[in-house]
Amino acid sequence: MVQAEAQQVIELEPGLRVVRASNPSPMTFSGTNTYLLGQRDIAVIDPGPNLDMHLEAILSALQPGQRVTHIAVTHSHLDHSALAVRLAEEVGAPTYGFGPWDAGRSALMTEMLEAGLDLGGGEGVDKCFIPNIRLCDRETIQMDGETLVALWTPGHMSNHLSFQWGGRIFTGDLVMGWATSLISPPDGDLAAFLQSCRTLAGLNSDRLYPAHGQPIKNPNARIDWLVEHRRRRHAQILKTLSRDVMSLSEIAREIYHDLPPLMLPVAKRNVFAHLIKMHQDAEIVAAPHLSPQANFTLRQNA
């Protein structure tokens, strides 16, 4: 496990600082990045996990004359949104987000759930967070001479927002600075993830500020790498299924043969996200129906 670092306030550029939460793990790397944007009125982007020491670190980072006026949440996972309510009560500022944890869920995921299929998922979801102010795609937040543009970027989670600040974009968990994103249906959706990557690439930003890891100085190269990673994973699954009918567990073990056993459940969730899209694209057949418990095979005319 990555060791927790001291919660220092680091200036990234004029008007932007970061405080990293002490919540390192295999899923959060060295911890959640909480960004403080502004000179006088401060927007807190991703308040982070519900830890007393992190709340204190955020409040201590405020300089004389500064006040928190906006609390923006990229998505409702516990390591991003859990501190939002306490921070809002402490500073008297509203919270902003796309909506509750299941807002923006795709029609396909909704149909499968309504059909009673057990899709699993739900890892680390903060079902208690409901933003005071719900933001639509491309809606703006105005604050003390700064503008944040909310970008609906589902994929890692259906209610995921990125926030554009001039040539910079705060990407939450859609594009991270250390690893690929977990896509765990029904909260995650691979088709939506790929579209959100295309959306970000089209903005030609100068820098990405992820919620985990270091700033990304070559945004489109990183986004291209993420898309290519998914393309390669897709090809691996097709090759694996060309040999036999296989279960989700068998496919994951075949592809992630060198992965520590502790991380295999995460790998299975990512593989299942691919299988859902491949089923939607009529490349594979799932029997008796599409679910993590199904057996998968290539469609004969695929």
Salt bridges, closest charged atoms under 4 A:
GLU5 OE1 - ARG20 NH1 3.08
GLU13 OE2 - ARG168 NE 2.94
ASP41 OD1 - ARG40 NE 3.84
ASP41 OD1 - ARG67 NE 2.97
ASP46 OD2 - HIS80 ND1 2.97
ASP52 OD1 - ARG86 NH1 2.92
ASP79 OD2 - HIS80 NE2 3.20
ASP79 OD2 - HIS212 NE2 3.11
GLU123 OE2 - ARG269 NE 3.54
ASP137 OD1 - ARG138 NE 3.84
ASP144 OD1 - ARG40 NH2 3.51
ASP173 OD2 - HIS75 NE2 3.43
ASP173 OD2 - HIS80 NE2 3.07
ASP173 OD2 - HIS156 NE2 3.28
ASP173 OD1 - HIS212 NE2 3.25
ASP187 OD1 - ARG105 NH2 3.32
ASP206 OD2 - ARG168 NH1 3.62
GLU228 OE2 - ARG231 NH2 2.69
GLU228 OE2 - ARG232 NH1 3.97
GLU254 OE2 - ARG243 NH2 2.73
ASP281 OD2 - LYS277 NZ 2.83
GLU283 OE2 - HIS234 NE2 3.26
